């Protein structure tokens, strides 16, 4: 089974982040690596990322000083170990079968 790395750059989106992460962890395709890249958030988003990582061992969190969304995505790309990559913005969510459909 092929692993999919889902990269989520996070910066001050605490009010949306829960829905975003929940939509990823509840995917019908389960062989995921979820990389939450905290780009120096100041609204508690980084701490929320850590709480999700405690609950789901597919989640890895990286905290960095604010460098911008491109740098956060690039950090995720450097860390990703999946055969496929998906990028999701932290203020968005995805349908529960989108990864499975992508692979098909």
C-alpha positions in Angstrom: 0.0 0.0 0.0 1.4 3.4 -1.0 1.9 6.0 1.6 0.5 9.5 1.0 2.2 12.5 2.7 -0.3 15.3 3.5 1.4 18.6 4.2 -0.4 21.3 6.0 1.3 24.7 6.6 -0.2 26.3 9.7 -0.2 30.0 10.6 -2.8 31.6 12.8 -5.7 29.5 11.6 -6.8 28.0 15.0 -10.5 28.6 14.3 -10.3 26.4 11.2 -7.5 24.0 12.0 -9.7 21.4 13.8 -12.0 20.9 10.9 -9.0 20.7 8.6 -7.1 18.1 10.6 -10.2 16.1 11.3 -11.0 15.9 7.6 -7.5 14.5 7.0 -7.4 11.9 9.8 -10.9 10.6 8.9 -9.9 9.8 5.3 -11.2 6.5 4.0 -7.6 5.9 2.7 -5.7 5.3 6.0 -2.0 4.9 4.9 -1.1 8.6 5.5 1.7 10.6 6.9 0.3 14.0 8.1 2.9 16.8 8.4 1.6 19.9 10.3 4.2 22.6 9.8 3.6 25.4 12.4 5.1 28.5 10.7 5.4 30.5 13.9 1.7 30.8 14.7 0.8 33.1 17.6 -2.8 32.2 18.1 -2.4 28.7 19.7 -2.4 26.8 16.4 0.9 25.2 17.1 -0.3 23.9 20.5 -3.4 22.5 18.8 -1.2 20.7 16.3 0.7 19.1 19.2 -2.6 17.9 20.7 -3.5 16.2 17.5 -0.1 14.6 17.2 -0.7 13.1 20.7 -3.9 11.5 19.5 -2.8 10.1 16.1 0.6 8.6 15.5 0.4 9.4 11.7 0.8 13.1 12.6 4.2 14.8 12.9 4.5 18.4 13.9 7.3 20.8 13.1 7.6 24.2 14.7 9.6 26.9 13.0 9.9 30.6 13.1 7.6 32.4 10.6 9.1 32.1 7.1 5.9 32.2 5.0 3.7 29.5 3.5 6.2 28.6 0.7 8.9 27.9 3.2 6.5 25.8 5.4 5.4 23.8 2.4 9.1 23.3 1.4 9.9 22.1 4.9 7.1 19.5 4.6 8.3 18.4 1.2 11.8 17.9 2.6 10.4 15.7 5.5 7.8 13.8 3.5 8.3 10.1 3.1 5.3 9.2 1.1 5.2 8.0 -2.5 2.6 10.7 -3.2 2.2 14.2 -1.8 -0.9 16.2 -1.1 -1.0 19.9 0.1 -3.9 21.1 2.2 -4.2 24.7 3.5 -5.0 24.9 7.2 -8.1 26.9 6.7 -9.6 24.3 4.3 -10.9 20.8 4.6 -11.1 17.9 2.3 -13.9 15.3 1.5 -13.4 12.0 3.3 -12.6 10.0 0.2 -10.5 12.5 -1.7 -7.1 10.7 -1.1 -8.6 7.4 -2.3 -10.0 9.1 -5.4 -6.6 10.7 -6.1 -4.9 7.4 -6.0 -7.4 5.8 -8.3 
